[in-house]
Amino acid sequence: MYCIDVQYIILLLLLLLIIIIAIVIIIIVIIIIIIIIIIIIITIIIVIIVIIVVIVVFDIVVIVVIFVVVIISFSCCHDLHYLY
């Protein structure tokens, strides 16, 4: 008759439990790292979009201001009655 020691079974179960806990911890750490990388990428994209929008809006404002100044100076300096 073959008899398995109870302590041996308990030891194997504890070893299996430790391995499962280690695998779960590794999976959780990998998921947290992936989430952090995704958050960093999203913030970088948002910052780049905000910088581009600010630059474009600033350029448009500068162009409009220059255009208005040129039109005002032209209309003040020249007699535009012949146009209408």
MIVEXZA-578423 format. One line per 4 residues: number of its first residue (from 1); for each residue x, y, z of N, C-alpha, C. Coordinates in nm, 3 decimals, padded with zeros to 5 digits. Example, Ala and Ser with C-alpha at 12.3 -4.5 7.8 and 13.67 -1.06 7.14 Angstrom:
<kolpas>
1) 01.319/-00.569/00.780/01.230/-00.450/00.780/01.320/-00.330/00.780 ~ 01.285/-00.225/00.708/01.367/-00.106/00.714/01.290/00.003/00.787 .
</kolpas>
This chain:
<kolpas>
1) 00.083/-00.118/00.000/00.000/00.000/00.000/00.087/00.125/00.000 ~ 00.050/00.222/-00.089/00.129/00.343/-00.103/00.068/00.452/-00.017 ~ 00.148/00.512/00.071/00.098/00.614/00.164/00.172/00.744/00.140 ~ 00.095/00.851/00.120/00.155/00.983/00.099/00.147/01.059/00.231 .
5) 00.258/01.121/00.267/00.264/01.194/00.393/00.179/01.321/00.385 ~ 00.109/01.351/00.492/00.022/01.469/00.495/00.105/01.597/00.490 ~ 00.220/01.596/00.556/00.305/01.715/00.554/00.355/01.744/00.412 ~ 00.381/01.640/00.336/00.426/01.657/00.197/00.316/01.723/00.114 .
9) 00.191/01.680/00.134/00.078/01.740/00.061/00.062/01.887/00.101 ~ 00.071/01.916/00.231/00.059/02.055/00.278/00.171/02.140/00.220 ~ 00.293/02.085/00.216/00.406/02.158/00.160/00.384/02.188/00.012 ~ 00.334/02.089/-00.063/00.305/02.111/-00.205/00.196/02.216/-00.224 .
13) 00.093/02.211/-00.141/-00.014/02.311/-00.151/00.036/02.451/-00.119 ~ 00.122/02.462/-00.017/00.180/02.592/00.016/00.267/02.644/-00.099 ~ 00.346/02.554/-00.158/00.431/02.593/-00.271/00.345/02.639/-00.389 ~ 00.237/02.567/-00.416/00.146/02.605/-00.523/00.082/02.741/-00.494 .
17) 00.043/02.762/-00.369/-00.017/02.890/-00.330/00.082/03.005/-00.347 ~ 00.208/02.982/-00.308/00.311/03.086/-00.324/00.333/03.117/-00.471 ~ 00.337/03.015/-00.556/00.355/03.036/-00.700/00.238/03.115/-00.758 ~ 00.115/03.080/-00.718/-00.003/03.151/-00.769/-00.001/03.297/-00.724 .
21) 00.033/03.321/-00.597/00.040/03.459/-00.547/00.147/03.538/-00.622 ~ 00.262/03.476/-00.648/00.369/03.544/-00.721/00.324/03.578/-00.863 ~ 00.256/03.485/-00.930/00.207/03.511/-01.066/00.105/03.625/-01.066 ~ 00.014/03.624/-00.967/-00.087/03.731/-00.958/-00.021/03.866/-00.934 .
25) 00.080/03.870/-00.846/00.151/03.996/-00.818/00.222/04.045/-00.944 ~ 00.286/03.955/-01.018/00.355/03.994/-01.142/00.255/04.049/-01.243 ~ 00.139/03.984/-01.257/00.037/04.031/-01.351/-00.014/04.169/-01.310 ~ -00.038/04.189/-01.179/-00.086/04.319/-01.131/00.018/04.428/-01.157 .
29) 00.146/04.398/-01.133/00.253/04.496/-01.158/00.260/04.531/-01.306 ~ 00.249/04.431/-01.393/00.252/04.456/-01.538/00.134/04.543/-01.580 ~ 00.015/04.515/-01.526/-00.103/04.596/-01.560/-00.086/04.739/-01.512 ~ -00.031/04.758/-01.391/-00.008/04.894/-01.339/00.092/04.968/-01.426 .
33) 00.199/04.901/-01.468/00.299/04.965/-01.555/00.237/05.003/-01.688 ~ 00.155/04.916/-01.746/00.088/04.948/-01.873/-00.005/05.067/-01.857 ~ -00.081/05.073/-01.746/-00.171/05.186/-01.722/-00.092/05.315/-01.707 ~ 00.021/05.311/-01.635/00.104/05.431/-01.618/00.159/05.477/-01.753 .
37) 00.204/05.383/-01.836/00.257/05.420/-01.969/00.146/05.482/-02.054 ~ 00.025/05.425/-02.050/-00.086/05.481/-02.127/-00.120/05.622/-02.079 ~ -00.121/05.643/-01.947/-00.150/05.776/-01.892/-00.043/05.876/-01.935 ~ 00.084/05.835/-01.932/00.193/05.924/-01.975/00.178/05.959/-02.122 .
41) 00.148/05.860/-02.207/00.130/05.886/-02.350/00.013/05.980/-02.374 ~ -00.099/05.959/-02.304/-00.216/06.046/-02.321/-00.183/06.189/-02.278 ~ -00.112/06.206/-02.167/-00.078/06.342/-02.123/00.018/06.409/-02.220 ~ 00.112/06.334/-02.275/00.204/06.391/-02.375/00.126/06.435/-02.499 .
45) 00.031/06.352/-02.545/-00.049/06.389/-02.662/-00.132/06.514/-02.633 ~ -00.193/06.521/-02.513/-00.274/06.638/-02.477/-00.187/06.763/-02.472 ~ -00.067/06.753/-02.415/00.024/06.869/-02.407/00.064/06.914/-02.547 ~ 00.095/06.819/-02.636/00.133/06.855/-02.773/00.016/06.923/-02.844 .
49) -00.106/06.870/-02.829/-00.223/06.931/-02.892/-00.246/07.071/-02.839 ~ -00.233/07.091/-02.707/-00.252/07.223/-02.648/-00.147/07.321/-02.700 ~ -00.022/07.276/-02.710/00.084/07.363/-02.762/00.056/07.401/-02.907 ~ 00.015/07.304/-02.989/-00.016/07.332/-03.129/-00.132/07.430/-03.140 .
53) -00.238/07.408/-03.061/-00.354/07.498/-03.064/-00.314/07.639/-03.022 ~ -00.234/07.650/-02.916/-00.190/07.782/-02.869/-00.107/07.851/-02.977 ~ -00.017/07.778/-03.041/00.066/07.837/-03.147/-00.021/07.882/-03.264 ~ -00.115/07.799/-03.306/-00.202/07.833/-03.419/-00.288/07.955/-03.385 .
57) -00.348/07.955/-03.267/-00.432/08.069/-03.226/-00.348/08.195/-03.216 ~ -00.228/08.185/-03.161/-00.140/08.301/-03.150/-00.102/08.353/-03.288 ~ -00.071/08.261/-03.380/-00.039/08.302/-03.517/-00.159/08.372/-03.581 ~ -00.277/08.316/-03.566/-00.397/08.377/-03.625/-00.421/08.516/-03.566 .
61) -00.406/08.529/-03.435/-00.426/08.659/-03.370/-00.323/08.759/-03.420 ~ -00.199/08.718/-03.432/-00.093/08.809/-03.481/-00.122/08.850/-03.624 ~ -00.162/08.755/-03.709/-00.193/08.787/-03.849/-00.311/08.883/-03.857 ~ -00.416/08.859/-03.779/-00.533/08.947/-03.781/-00.495/09.086/-03.732 .
65) -00.417/09.094/-03.626/-00.375/09.225/-03.574/-00.292/09.299/-03.677 ~ -00.198/09.230/-03.740/-00.116/09.294/-03.844/-00.204/09.340/-03.960 ~ -00.299/09.257/-04.001/-00.389/09.292/-04.111/-00.470/09.416/-04.076 ~ -00.526/09.418/-03.955/-00.607/09.533/-03.912/-00.521/09.659/-03.905 .
69) -00.402/09.647/-03.851/-00.312/09.763/-03.841/-00.276/09.814/-03.980 ~ -00.248/09.723/-04.072/-00.214/09.764/-04.209/-00.333/09.833/-04.275 ~ -00.453/09.778/-04.259/-00.573/09.838/-04.319/-00.599/09.976/-04.259 ~ -00.588/09.988/-04.128/-00.613/10.117/-04.062/-00.508/10.219/-04.106 .
73) -00.384/10.178/-04.110/-00.279/10.273/-04.150/-00.295/10.310/-04.298 ~ -00.334/10.213/-04.380/-00.352/10.243/-04.522/-00.470/10.338/-04.542 ~ -00.578/10.314/-04.469/-00.696/10.398/-04.486/-00.671/10.537/-04.427 ~ -00.586/10.547/-04.328/-00.557/10.678/-04.271/-00.460/10.755/-04.360 .
77) -00.368/10.686/-04.421/-00.265/10.754/-04.498/-00.312/10.789/-04.638 ~ -00.401/10.712/-04.696/-00.440/10.733/-04.834/-00.587/10.773/-04.842 ~ -00.616/10.844/-04.944/-00.754/10.885/-04.967/-00.823/10.775/-05.047 ~ -00.922/10.710/-04.986/-00.986/10.596/-05.049/-01.120/10.632/-05.111 .
81) -01.143/10.760/-05.138/-01.273/10.799/-05.191/-01.295/10.749/-05.333 ~ -01.186/10.725/-05.403/-01.203/10.680/-05.542/-01.252/10.536/-05.549 ~ -01.247/10.460/-05.438/-01.291/10.321/-05.441/-01.442/10.310/-05.439 ~ -01.512/10.409/-05.384/-01.657/10.400/-05.375/-01.727/10.528/-05.408 .
</kolpas>
